Amino acid sequence: MMTYRSMKDNTFKTDPDGQITIDYLAAITIFIFAIFFVFNYTSGLFTPFNSESDEVTLIADRVAVTITEKEMGSGDMTTTNLINRENTETFFSLLNNSYETTLSSLGLKGEFSSYDLNITLEHNSSTIYMAGKPLPSVGNIGQTKRTVLFENSENNNVQTATISVRVW
């Protein structure tokens, strides 16, 4: 029941259907809390899609371009992403045997920052070559995958392969 002052005769009147101010405030407060909860919850839904690994992803892309076109490239400038078996074997053994030197030559080891590297060459989900440090279980890992043509000069066989470069 709500009591109010009549403007006509300046008397107090009661209305059984009226809304009490405290009811109104409680309803608005609950509504605002509900809106706040919905916004908090929905912003948490999209958290896995936010990436803090943009820097390392760019570095992984740069390293992938460098090793595909320079280190393992076949030397044929007319065919992009064509890698040679001998150059690939040389690069992967160099990365496994002198890891720190290879990181320095790729620009991943510096005075103020250093990164680790893992490179995998796969064909039909089977690993052909793999080199570098094992992947950490936590942390930001930047990854770039490139589809390359893997040329075996011994039997003149060219097959499609995927090179995965991971930097952290």
For each residue, the residues with C-beta under 8 A, 3 or more apart:
1: 14 15 16 18
2: 14 15 17 18 19 20
3: 12 13 14 15
4: 12 13 15 18
5: 10 11 12 13
6: 9 10 11 12 13
7: 10
8:
9: 6
10: 5 6 7
11: 5 6
12: 3 4 5 6
13: 3 4 5 6
14: 1 2 3
15: 1 2 3 4 18
16: 1
17: 2
18: 1 2 4 15
19: 2 23 24
20: 2 23 24
21: 24 25
22: 25 26
23: 19 20 26 27
24: 19 20 21 27 28
25: 21 22 28 29
26: 22 23 29 30
27: 23 24 30 31
28: 24 25 31 32
29: 25 26 32 33
30: 26 27 33 34
31: 27 28 34 35
32: 28 29 35 36
33: 29 30 36 37
34: 30 31 37 38
35: 31 32 38 39
36: 32 33 39 40
37: 33 34 40 41
38: 34 35 41 42
39: 35 36 42 43
40: 36 37 43 44
41: 37 38 44 45
42: 38 39 45 46
43: 39 40 46 47
44: 40 41 47
45: 41 42
46: 42 43 49 50
47: 43 44 50
48:
49: 46
50: 46 47
51: 54 57 140
52: 140
53: 56 57 140 141 142
54: 51 57 58 142
55: 58 59 142
56: 53 59 60 115 140 141 142 167 168
57: 51 53 54 60 61 142 143 144 167
58: 54 55 61 62 142
59: 55 56 62 63 108 115 142 167
60: 56 57 63 64 142 143 144 165 166 167
61: 57 58 64 65 142 144 165
62: 58 59 65 66 107
63: 59 60 66 67 106 108 117 144 165 167
64: 60 61 67 68 144 146 163 165
65: 61 62 68 69
66: 62 63 69 70 71 106
67: 63 64 70 71 72 91 106 119 163 165
68: 64 65 71 72 73 81 83 146 148 163
69: 65 66 73 80 81
70: 66 67 73
71: 66 67 68 87 91
72: 67 68 83 84 87 88 91
73: 68 69 70 76 82 83 84 87
74: 79 82 83 84 87 151
75: 84
76: 73 79 82
77:
78:
79: 74 76 82 149
80: 69
81: 68 69 146 147 148 149
82: 73 74 76 79 148 149 151 158
83: 68 72 73 74 87 88 148 149 150 151 161 163
84: 72 73 74 75 87 88 151 153
85: 88 89 150 151 152 153 154
86: 89 90 153
87: 71 72 73 74 83 84 90 91
88: 72 83 84 85 91 92 121 129 150
89: 85 86 92 93 129
90: 86 87 93 94
91: 67 71 72 87 88 94 95 131
92: 88 89 95 96 119 121 129 130 131
93: 89 90 96 97 131
94: 90 91 97 98 101 102
95: 91 92 98 99 102 117 119 131 132
96: 92 93 99 131 132
97: 93 94
98: 94 95 101 102
99: 95 96 102 103 132 133
100: 103 104 109
101: 94 98 104 105
102: 94 95 98 99 105 106 117
103: 99 100 106 108 109 114 115 116 117
104: 100 101 107 108 109
105: 101 102
106: 63 66 67 102 103 117
107: 62 104 110
108: 59 63 103 104 114 115 116 117 167
109: 100 103 104 114 115
110: 107 113 114
111:
112:
113: 110
114: 103 108 109 110
115: 56 59 103 108 109 167 168
116: 103 108 132 133 167 168
117: 63 95 102 103 106 108 132 133 165 166 167
118: 130 131 132 133 134 135 164 165 166
119: 67 92 95 129 130 131 132 163 164 165 166
120: 127 129 130 163 164 166
121: 88 92 127 128 129 130 148 150 161 162 163 164
122: 125 126 127 128 161 162 163 164
123: 126 128 150 159 160 161 162
124:
125: 122
126: 122 123
127: 120 121 122 130
128: 121 122 123 150 161
129: 88 89 92 119 120 121
130: 92 118 119 120 121 127
131: 91 92 93 95 96 118 119
132: 95 96 99 116 117 118 119 166
133: 99 116 117 118
134: 118
135: 118 141 166 168
136: 139 141 168
137:
138:
139: 136 168
140: 51 52 53 56 168
141: 53 56 135 136 166 167 168
142: 53 54 55 56 57 58 59 60 61 166 167 168
143: 57 60 164 165 166 167
144: 57 60 61 63 64 164 165
145: 162 163 164 165
146: 64 68 81 162 163 165
147: 81 160 161 162
148: 68 81 82 83 121 160 161 162 163
149: 79 81 82 83 158 159 160 161
150: 83 85 88 121 123 128 158 159 160 161
151: 74 82 83 84 85 157 158
152: 85 155 156 157 158 159
153: 84 85 86 156
154: 85
155: 152
156: 152 153
157: 151 152
158: 82 149 150 151 152
159: 123 149 150 152
160: 123 147 148 149 150
161: 83 121 122 123 128 147 148 149 150
162: 121 122 123 145 146 147 148
163: 64 67 68 83 119 120 121 122 145 146 148
164: 118 119 120 121 122 143 144 145
165: 60 61 63 64 67 117 118 119 143 144 145 146
166: 60 117 118 119 120 132 135 141 142 143
167: 56 57 59 60 63 108 115 116 117 141 142 143
168: 56 115 116 135 136 139 140 141 142
